[in-house]
Amino acid sequence: MIWESNASLAPYNTFGIDAKAERLVHLESEADVAAYALHPDGLAKQTLLLSGGSNMLLCADVPGTTARIAWTGRTVVRETEDHVWLEVAAGESWHETVRFSVQAHWGGLQNLSLIPGLVGAAPVQNIGAYGVELADSFDSLRFFDWTRQEIRTMDAADCGFGYRDSVFKKQLKGKGVILSVTFRLTKRDHRLQTSYGAIQDALASAGVAPSVESISDAVMAIRQSKLPDPKVLGNSGSFFKNPALPAQEVTALAELHPGLPQYPQADGTIKVAAGWLIEHAGWKGKRVGNVGMHAQQALVLVNYGGASGPELWEHAQRVQASVFEQFGIQLEPEVNLIG
């Protein structure tokens, strides 16, 4: 367990915002988590639990203690002829874990390639992309309960997964920390998902058949062509959720705005593309000072350099207001606002 005072959080958030943490503690093992919970300057004074910093916007310096998840490790805990169960520590890179599974020819996570962040944060958001969500390959996770000082194993039902949602954003928010996540991955019969987005076109252009490996490569190529590298331009990926609306409302909207992308959901609602709404409201590629919506993907809010959290949030609110005025739809941020 390593402690710092008045530490910059710029290296630990993908917007690159130089907010300061009054105290920053790096938790490098599960044993550190238990010790931190009892430390007088630890959990009792915790303001922020920091994972990969890829799904948050720091709008102020952080008082008290910020705890950074930093323990790593991957272990095959069970295996059959058809499946493998891979347990991954919360501090592991999400993308490196996806690539690890792809290189082993295990199916399930390939559509989620190149999503920034750490494994421990993935269930909180139930991350998803290209027709696949984390919940589709999820088996269980281990959760350290701050109050009870004990580890709880949770299955999918316990986690209450929804669209970019889980119990960790609601009932269990701030109640503990995810230690590790176990995925149930396929060794055969991968049931590949290629119908969402531009995956089929990318495979056809490359002249390859669908496979765990080719889909991962296609997703990476698509994302790299549209999404800026956070190491070059500060961003958190998709800043807003794609709104899920009643079918009747979407039908009426599509009559007024032909070409509106629509994605029917199992519950009868229809998800519409927030990026399309933002682009057609005139914000794609538009820069205001050091902030703007990216020129290749209107859903991505970008820090062009030196922007503060409040400046980024102010721009996001301008975009929200504009989309609501033109389409009557209130966009909801996908990122967490801190401060």
ZIHUZI-V670470 format. One record per residue. N is the residue number from 1. PHI is phi in radians with two decimals (none if undefined). OMEGA is omega in whole degrees, -180 to 180 (NA if undefined). NEAR is the number of other C-alpha atoms within 10 Angstrom. Layout:
# ZIHUZI-V670470
<<N,PHI,OMEGA,NEAR> <N,PHI,OMEGA,NEAR>>
This chain:
# ZIHUZI-V670470
<<1,none,-177,15> <2,-1.98,-178,10> <3,-1.93,173,13> <4,-2.30,176,14> <5,-1.99,179,12> <6,0.83,-173,14> <7,-1.59,175,18> <8,-1.26,177,18> <9,-1.71,-179,21> <10,-0.98,179,15> <11,-1.25,-171,13> <12,-2.02,172,16> <13,-2.45,-170,24> <14,-1.32,171,26> <15,-1.37,179,31> <16,1.23,-178,28> <17,-1.42,-175,25> <18,-1.54,172,20> <19,-1.34,-178,19> <20,-1.88,173,19> <21,-1.76,178,23> <22,-0.99,172,17> <23,-2.37,177,22> <24,-2.16,179,27> <25,-2.06,180,24> <26,-1.69,180,19> <27,-1.59,-170,21> <28,-1.81,177,16> <29,-2.74,176,17> <30,-1.14,176,18> <31,-1.12,176,11> <32,-1.08,-179,17> <33,-1.08,180,24> <34,-1.11,180,18> <35,-1.18,179,13> <36,-1.08,-179,20> <37,-1.07,-178,19> <38,-1.77,-178,13> <39,-1.22,-178,12> <40,-1.06,177,9> <41,-1.79,-177,14> <42,-1.58,-174,20> <43,-0.95,-177,22> <44,-1.05,-179,13> <45,-2.05,-178,15> <46,-1.22,174,19> <47,-1.92,-175,20> <48,-2.49,170,19> <49,-1.80,-170,17> <50,-1.85,175,20> <51,-1.75,-178,24> <52,-1.44,179,25> <53,1.19,-176,25> <54,-1.70,-178,24> <55,-2.33,180,23> <56,-2.57,176,22> <57,-2.19,-180,25> <58,-1.42,-177,25> <59,-1.82,179,17> <60,-2.89,171,17> <61,-1.10,-175,19> <62,-1.87,178,23> <63,-1.30,177,17> <64,1.20,-175,18> <65,-1.93,171,23> <66,-1.86,180,26> <67,-1.82,-179,24> <68,-1.83,178,21> <69,-1.29,-174,28> <70,-2.47,180,21> <71,-1.54,-172,19> <72,-2.34,177,18> <73,2.47,175,13> <74,-2.33,-177,16> <75,-2.47,171,11> <76,-1.38,-175,12> <77,-1.75,180,11> <78,-2.85,-179,11> <79,-2.70,173,14> <80,-2.23,178,9> <81,-1.14,-174,8> <82,-1.82,-173,12> <83,-2.42,173,18> <84,-2.34,178,20> <85,-1.86,-175,20> <86,-1.93,176,21> <87,-1.64,-175,21> <88,-2.22,180,23> <89,-1.17,-175,26> <90,-1.07,-176,28> <91,-1.53,178,25> <92,-1.30,174,22> <93,-1.07,178,20> <94,-1.09,-175,24> <95,-1.10,179,19> <96,-1.13,176,16> <97,-1.21,176,20> <98,-1.05,-179,23> <99,-1.13,176,20> <100,-1.03,-179,14> <101,-1.22,180,21> <102,-1.13,-180,22> <103,-1.15,175,12> <104,-1.54,-179,12> <105,1.15,175,18> <106,-1.71,-176,24> <107,-1.71,175,26> <108,2.41,-174,26> <109,-1.86,-170,29> <110,-1.06,180,29> <111,-1.24,-177,29> <112,-1.77,179,24> <113,-1.11,172,25> <114,1.17,171,21> <115,-1.38,-178,21> <116,-1.27,175,21> <117,1.92,-178,21> <118,-1.88,-176,23> <119,-1.08,-177,26> <120,-1.11,180,25> <121,-1.50,-174,24> <122,-1.06,179,24> <123,-1.19,-179,26> <124,-1.01,-177,22> <125,-1.60,-169,21> <126,0.78,-174,21> <127,-0.98,-179,19> <128,-2.70,177,19> <129,-2.96,173,16> <130,0.89,173,17> <131,1.41,-177,13> <132,-2.27,174,19> <133,-2.12,175,23> <134,-0.90,-177,22> <135,-0.98,-178,21> <136,-1.15,-179,15> <137,-2.04,-176,18> <138,-1.37,174,21> <139,-1.89,-177,18> <140,-2.92,173,22> <141,-2.54,177,25> <142,-1.90,-172,20> <143,-2.16,178,19> <144,-1.56,-179,20> <145,-1.45,-177,18> <146,-1.06,-175,17> <147,-1.22,-176,9> <148,-1.46,-178,10> <149,0.96,-180,13> <150,-2.53,-180,11> <151,-1.68,-180,17> <152,-2.05,175,14> <153,-1.62,-175,14> <154,-2.16,175,14> <155,-1.67,-175,13> <156,-1.07,-180,16> <157,-1.09,179,9> <158,-1.10,-174,12> <159,-1.44,177,19> <160,0.98,-177,16> <161,-1.14,172,20> <162,-2.46,180,13> <163,-1.18,-177,15> <164,0.89,-173,18> <165,-2.63,177,17> <166,-2.93,177,21> <167,-1.16,-178,17> <168,-1.30,174,21> <169,-1.71,-176,14> <170,-2.22,-174,12> <171,-1.01,-176,9> <172,-1.77,179,14> <173,-1.10,179,12> <174,1.32,-176,15> <175,-1.62,-178,14> <176,3.09,-178,21> <177,-2.46,176,21> <178,-1.33,-179,24> <179,-1.57,-179,24> <180,-2.76,180,24> <181,-2.23,177,24> <182,-1.91,-179,22> <183,-1.91,175,23> <184,-1.78,-174,21> <185,-1.91,-177,23> <186,-1.58,174,22> <187,-1.79,177,17> <188,-2.45,178,12> <189,0.84,-172,9> <190,-1.26,179,16> <191,0.87,-172,11> <192,-1.22,179,15> <193,-1.82,-178,18> <194,-2.21,-172,21> <195,-1.50,-174,11> <196,-1.73,177,13> <197,1.21,-172,13> <198,-1.80,-176,13> <199,-1.07,-179,23> <200,-1.06,179,18> <201,-1.12,-180,13> <202,-1.14,178,19> <203,-1.13,180,19> <204,-1.12,180,12> <205,-1.12,180,10> <206,-1.44,180,12> <207,1.20,-178,9> <208,-2.18,178,13> <209,-1.44,178,12> <210,-1.09,175,17> <211,-2.72,177,19> <212,-0.97,-176,23> <213,-1.23,-176,19> <214,-1.20,178,18> <215,-1.18,177,25> <216,-1.04,179,22> <217,-1.10,-179,22> <218,-1.14,180,26> <219,-1.09,179,24> <220,-1.08,180,19> <221,-1.12,180,15> <222,-1.13,-178,16> <223,-1.14,180,17> <224,-1.17,179,12> <225,-1.36,-175,11> <226,-1.98,-170,15> <227,-1.90,179,21> <228,-1.27,176,20> <229,-1.26,-180,15> <230,-1.00,178,18> <231,-1.27,-180,11> <232,-1.83,177,12> <233,-2.20,-178,18> <234,-1.07,178,24> <235,-2.89,178,29> <236,-2.12,-175,28> <237,1.27,-180,24> <238,-1.11,-178,19> <239,-1.49,-179,25> <240,-2.01,174,20> <241,-1.34,169,19> <242,-1.35,-176,23> <243,-1.22,175,16> <244,-1.76,-172,20> <245,-2.14,175,16> <246,-1.03,-176,13> <247,-1.00,-178,16> <248,-1.10,179,11> <249,-1.14,-179,11> <250,-1.20,178,20> <251,-1.04,179,14> <252,-1.15,-179,10> <253,-1.16,-178,14> <254,-1.19,177,14> <255,-1.17,179,10> <256,-1.43,-175,11> <257,-2.31,179,14> <258,-1.00,-180,8> <259,1.65,179,9> <260,-1.07,179,17> <261,-1.13,-177,16> <262,-2.29,-179,15> <263,-2.34,-179,14> <264,-1.05,-179,14> <265,-1.91,-177,12> <266,-1.09,-178,7> <267,-1.51,178,8> <268,1.66,176,11> <269,-1.37,177,17> <270,-2.20,179,22> <271,-1.49,176,19> <272,-1.96,-173,19> <273,-1.41,179,18> <274,-1.07,179,25> <275,-1.06,179,22> <276,-1.13,179,18> <277,-1.07,-179,27> <278,-1.15,179,25> <279,-1.08,-177,20> <280,-1.38,170,16> <281,-1.58,173,17> <282,1.64,-174,15> <283,-1.79,-178,21> <284,-1.10,178,22> <285,1.33,-180,17> <286,-1.44,-177,14> <287,-1.93,175,16> <288,-2.15,-175,12> <289,1.12,-178,13> <290,-1.74,-179,14> <291,-2.26,177,23> <292,3.02,173,22> <293,-1.64,-169,27> <294,-1.05,-176,24> <295,-1.20,-179,18> <296,-1.70,-179,13> <297,-2.59,-173,21> <298,-1.16,-178,26> <299,-1.40,-174,25> <300,-1.78,175,25> <301,-1.44,-170,27> <302,-2.11,169,27> <303,-1.69,-178,28> <304,-1.35,177,19> <305,2.29,175,15> <306,1.51,180,15> <307,-1.28,176,18> <308,-1.60,176,21> <309,-1.01,178,23> <310,-1.04,178,15> <311,-1.15,178,17> <312,-1.14,-180,23> <313,-1.17,177,18> <314,-1.06,179,13> <315,-1.18,178,19> <316,-1.03,179,20> <317,-1.19,175,14> <318,-1.08,180,13> <319,-1.13,177,22> <320,-0.95,-177,20> <321,-1.10,-179,15> <322,-1.15,179,19> <323,-1.12,180,22> <324,-1.15,-180,16> <325,-1.12,-175,12> <326,-1.50,-173,12> <327,-2.06,-178,15> <328,1.27,-179,11> <329,-2.02,178,16> <330,-1.62,179,14> <331,-1.27,180,21> <332,-1.94,179,13> <333,-1.05,175,17> <334,-1.58,-178,18> <335,-1.50,176,18> <336,-1.64,177,14> <337,-1.57,-179,15> <338,-2.00,178,14> <339,1.68,NA,14>>
